[in-house]
Amino acid sequence: MYKVKLAKIKIFLIGFFIIGIINIPYFCFADDTQIEVQEGDINVDVTPNNPQPYDDVTINLSSYVTDLSKAIITWSGKTGTVLSGIGKTSYSFKADGPGSTSTFDITITPVEGMNIVDKRVTISPSEVEIMWESADGYTPPFYKGKSLPVSGSLIRAVAIPNTDTIKSGIGSISYTWKNNGDAVPDASGYNKNSYVFKNSMFDSTNEVTVTASSVNSNYAAENTIQIPDYAPKVIFYKKSPTEGVLYNNALNKEISMPEDEMTIVAEPYFMSVKGNENNFTYNWQINGEDITTPTKKSELTVRPTSHGGFATINIAIENLKELFQKASNQLKINL
């Protein structure tokens, strides 16, 4: 009976020993298993996202599949190897001028990998300018400047790509607009290179950002500008009976009047017209006394009964449709 039990024990031990031998390779070589790292397993981040010419640019590599801090990484540019070593996951350089392209070939040898990974990064710095003006601000005839935005007026911003890499994509460019950091989906999209918005009544500036990118995502440019808020103003001009309003000569604070009659025109610069100047009220005063508003509300004809002394002309113009759009001016006339 004891012999039978001993035989069973021997059979059990022999079986356990055989199983152990079979599993020895698994336990011994599990830590040395190699993996194949794919190109897509290596992430590339560029700062800034859309470099402009002569920007300082940094390229960073990262991966959730392999430990790049232990990998041998070699960076090659147009002049040859620019950086090489273990864990060289970042490279910084200054972008070239407009229309240039910087290409870097990166070779990555993961410490546990069974293959070498090659990545190529191309940086094409591009520029986009933002031009702006008041879309509804009033300016008199022959005014050579642009209308400036005032509180409550409409502002038009236009994106103008001025780098060849972006210009070559005209007709296939997508624009993304932001106002004070907030995206404007309705104004963004394919070929939407302009953006019209209402100026804030309370902020002194508007921050406008545009990103212009080719539809194939090969090129992109970004710019941010600050658009200041201006105050409307009233400028006086003299109206000649024969030549009309002399817009080439604004009247200063004090003028002389040798003639017996003179017509003064008050122009409300930059106030929102919006197709109807009747929204403006004109309040005229002579020597501090209110007078009846003339038939042509912007024109006042002065007819002194005698010469000598002076008259002070005051005017206040207000836009009834927009809060805070008010302006005034004063003119002293030596009779």
C-alpha positions in Angstrom: 0.0 0.0 0.0 2.8 2.4 0.9 4.5 1.5 -2.4 1.4 2.6 -4.3 1.3 6.0 -2.5 5.0 6.6 -3.2 4.5 5.8 -6.9 1.6 8.4 -7.1 3.8 11.0 -5.4 6.6 10.4 -7.8 4.3 10.7 -10.8 2.9 14.0 -9.4 6.4 15.5 -8.9 7.6 14.4 -12.3 4.5 16.0 -13.9 5.0 19.3 -12.0 8.7 19.3 -13.0 7.9 18.9 -16.7 5.3 21.7 -16.6 7.9 24.0 -15.0 10.5 23.2 -17.6 7.9 23.9 -20.4 7.2 27.4 -18.9 10.8 28.4 -18.2 11.2 30.2 -21.6 8.0 32.3 -20.9 9.2 33.5 -17.5 12.8 34.1 -18.6 12.2 36.0 -21.8 8.9 37.9 -21.0 10.8 41.2 -20.1 12.8 41.1 -23.3 9.8 41.1 -25.7 10.3 43.7 -28.5 7.5 45.8 -29.9 7.2 47.5 -33.3 6.7 51.3 -33.0 4.8 52.9 -35.9 5.3 56.4 -37.3 1.8 57.3 -36.0 2.8 56.4 -32.5 5.1 59.5 -32.4 3.3 62.8 -31.9 4.7 66.1 -33.2 3.8 69.4 -31.6 4.9 72.8 -33.0 5.0 76.0 -30.9 3.6 78.4 -32.0 1.0 76.4 -34.0 1.2 78.7 -37.0 4.6 80.3 -37.1 5.2 83.6 -38.7 8.4 84.6 -40.5 11.3 84.9 -38.1 9.4 83.5 -35.1 11.2 81.3 -32.6 9.8 77.8 -33.2 10.0 74.7 -31.0 9.3 71.2 -32.2 8.4 68.6 -29.5 8.1 64.8 -29.9 5.9 62.7 -27.6 4.5 59.2 -27.4 2.3 57.0 -25.3 3.7 53.8 -26.8 7.4 54.1 -26.2 9.7 55.9 -23.8 11.3 58.6 -25.9 13.5 59.7 -23.1 15.5 56.5 -23.7 15.4 56.6 -27.4 18.2 57.6 -29.7 16.9 60.6 -31.7 18.7 62.3 -34.6 17.4 65.6 -36.2 18.6 66.5 -39.7 18.0 69.7 -41.5 19.2 71.3 -44.7 22.7 71.7 -43.2 22.9 68.1 -42.0 22.6 66.8 -38.5 21.5 69.6 -36.2 20.8 67.6 -33.0 21.5 64.0 -31.9 21.5 61.9 -28.8 19.4 60.0 -26.2 16.2 61.6 -25.3 16.5 64.6 -27.7 12.8 65.1 -28.0 12.8 68.8 -28.6 14.5 71.1 -31.1 14.2 75.0 -31.3 15.2 77.2 -34.2 14.3 80.6 -35.7 12.0 80.4 -38.8 13.2 81.9 -42.0 11.6 84.7 -43.9 8.3 84.8 -45.9 7.9 82.1 -48.4 10.6 79.9 -46.9 10.3 76.2 -45.9 12.3 74.4 -43.2 12.2 70.6 -43.3 13.5 68.3 -40.6 14.0 64.5 -40.9 13.9 62.9 -37.5 15.2 59.3 -37.0 14.0 57.6 -33.8 15.5 54.4 -32.4 13.3 53.2 -29.5 15.2 51.4 -26.7 12.8 48.5 -26.7 11.8 48.7 -30.4 12.6 46.3 -33.1 12.5 49.0 -35.8 13.6 52.5 -36.6 11.0 55.2 -37.0 11.4 58.1 -39.4 9.4 61.4 -39.1 9.5 64.4 -41.4 8.4 67.9 -40.1 8.0 70.8 -42.5 7.6 74.4 -41.3 6.3 77.0 -43.7 6.0 80.3 -41.9 3.2 82.4 -43.3 1.7 85.8 -42.6 -1.8 87.2 -42.7 -2.6 90.8 -42.2 -5.9 92.2 -40.8 -7.2 95.5 -42.2 -10.1 97.2 -40.5 -12.4 100.2 -40.8 -15.8 101.4 -39.5 -18.4 99.9 -41.8 -21.1 102.5 -41.1 -19.2 105.5 -39.8 -19.8 108.9 -41.5 -17.1 110.8 -43.3 -17.6 113.8 -45.5 -16.9 113.8 -49.3 -13.3 113.7 -50.4 -12.1 112.5 -47.0 -9.0 110.5 -47.8 -8.7 108.6 -44.5 -10.7 105.6 -43.3 -13.7 105.9 -41.0 -12.8 105.1 -37.4 -14.9 102.9 -35.1 -16.8 104.6 -32.3 -18.9 103.2 -29.5 -21.8 101.1 -31.0 -20.6 101.3 -34.7 -20.0 98.5 -37.0 -16.4 97.3 -37.7 -15.3 95.5 -40.8 -12.1 93.4 -40.5 -10.6 91.9 -43.7 -7.9 89.2 -43.7 -5.2 89.6 -46.4 -2.6 86.7 -46.7 0.7 88.2 -47.8 2.9 85.1 -47.9 3.3 83.1 -51.2 2.5 79.8 -49.5 -0.9 81.2 -48.5 -1.4 83.4 -51.6 -1.1 80.3 -53.7 -4.1 78.9 -52.0 -6.4 81.9 -52.7 -9.8 80.4 -53.6 -9.2 77.4 -51.3 -8.6 79.1 -48.0 -10.6 78.6 -44.8 -10.8 81.4 -42.3 -11.5 81.1 -38.5 -12.4 84.3 -36.7 -12.3 85.1 -33.0 -13.5 88.2 -31.2 -12.0 88.8 -27.7 -11.0 85.2 -27.6 -14.4 83.8 -28.5 -14.9 81.8 -31.7 -17.3 83.3 -34.3 -18.7 80.3 -36.2 -21.1 82.2 -38.4 -18.3 84.4 -39.7 -15.8 81.6 -40.2 -15.5 79.1 -43.0 -14.4 78.6 -46.6 -13.4 81.9 -48.3 -14.9 84.0 -45.5 -12.0 86.5 -45.4 -14.1 89.4 -43.9 -15.9 89.8 -40.6 -18.3 92.5 -39.6 -19.3 93.0 -36.0 -20.7 95.7 -33.7 -18.2 97.6 -31.6 -18.7 97.2 -27.9 -20.2 100.2 -26.0 -18.2 99.4 -22.9 -14.8 98.1 -24.0 -12.0 100.4 -25.1 -10.6 97.9 -27.6 -11.7 94.8 -29.6 -9.2 91.9 -30.0 -9.7 90.2 -33.3 -7.9 87.0 -34.3 -8.0 85.3 -37.7 -6.5 82.0 -38.8 -6.2 81.5 -42.5 -5.4 77.9 -43.6 -5.4 76.0 -46.9 -8.2 73.5 -47.3 -5.6 70.7 -47.5 -4.1 71.9 -44.2 -0.6 72.2 -45.6 -0.3 75.9 -44.8 -1.7 78.2 -42.1 -1.2 81.7 -40.7 -2.6 83.5 -37.7 -2.7 87.1 -36.5 -4.3 89.0 -33.7 -4.8 92.8 -33.6 -6.3 95.3 -31.2 -8.9 97.6 -32.7 -9.2 100.7 -30.5 -12.4 102.7 -29.8 -12.4 106.3 -31.0 -14.5 109.3 -30.1 -16.7 111.0 -32.7 -15.9 114.6 -33.5 -17.4 117.6 -35.1 -15.4 119.6 -37.6 -16.4 123.0 -39.0 -16.0 124.0 -42.6 -16.8 127.2 -44.6 -19.3 126.9 -47.5 -18.5 129.1 -50.5 -21.4 130.5 -52.6 -19.5 129.5 -55.7 -17.3 126.6 -54.8 -19.4 124.7 -52.3 -18.1 123.4 -49.0 -14.3 123.9 -48.7 -13.4 120.5 -47.3 -9.7 121.2 -47.9 -9.7 123.8 -45.1 -11.1 122.9 -41.7 -11.9 125.9 -39.5 -9.9 126.4 -36.4 -11.2 127.5 -33.0 -11.2 131.2 -34.0 -11.7 132.8 -37.4 -12.3 136.3 -38.8 -15.4 137.2 -40.9 -14.8 140.2 -43.2 -17.9 139.5 -45.3 -21.5 140.3 -44.4 -22.6 136.7 -44.6 -21.0 133.3 -44.0 -22.3 129.8 -44.0 -20.7 127.3 -41.6 -21.0 123.5 -42.1 -20.7 121.1 -39.2 -19.6 117.5 -40.1 -20.1 114.7 -37.6 -17.1 112.4 -38.2 -17.4 108.7 -37.6 -21.0 108.6 -36.2 -23.0 105.6 -37.5 -25.0 106.6 -40.5 -26.6 103.3 -41.2 -28.3 104.8 -44.3 -30.2 107.5 -42.5 -28.6 110.8 -41.4 -32.0 111.9 -40.0 -31.1 109.9 -36.9 -28.8 112.8 -36.0 -30.0 115.8 -33.9 -28.2 119.2 -34.3 -28.4 121.6 -31.4 -27.0 125.0 -32.4 -26.2 127.9 -30.0 -25.0 131.5 -30.6 -23.4 133.2 -27.7 -24.9 130.6 -25.4 -28.4 131.0 -26.6 -30.3 128.1 -28.3 -31.5 128.9 -31.8 -33.9 127.2 -34.1 -32.3 124.3 -36.0 -31.8 125.4 -39.6 -33.6 123.7 -42.5 -30.3 122.1 -43.5 -29.5 120.9 -40.0 -25.7 120.7 -40.6 -25.5 124.3 -42.0 -25.7 127.6 -40.1 -25.6 131.0 -41.9 -24.3 133.9 -39.9 -25.4 137.5 -40.8 -24.1 140.1 -38.3 -26.0 143.4 -38.0 -22.7 145.2 -37.7 -19.0 144.4 -37.6 -16.9 144.5 -34.4 -16.8 142.2 -31.5 -17.3 138.4 -31.8 -19.8 135.6 -31.8 -19.4 132.2 -30.3 -21.0 129.3 -32.2 -21.7 126.0 -30.4 -23.1 122.8 -31.8 -23.9 119.4 -30.2 -24.7 116.5 -32.5 -26.2 113.2 -31.2 -27.1 109.9 -32.8 -30.5 109.0 -31.5 -30.1 105.3 -32.5 -26.8 104.7 -30.7 -26.0 105.4 -27.0 -22.8 107.4 -26.3 -22.5 108.7 -29.9 -22.4 112.4 -29.1 -19.9 115.1 -30.2 -19.7 118.9 -29.9 -17.5 121.7 -31.0 -17.2 125.5 -30.6 -16.1 128.2 -33.0 -15.3 131.9 -32.3 -16.0 134.3 -35.1 -14.4 137.8 -35.0 -17.0 140.0 -36.7 
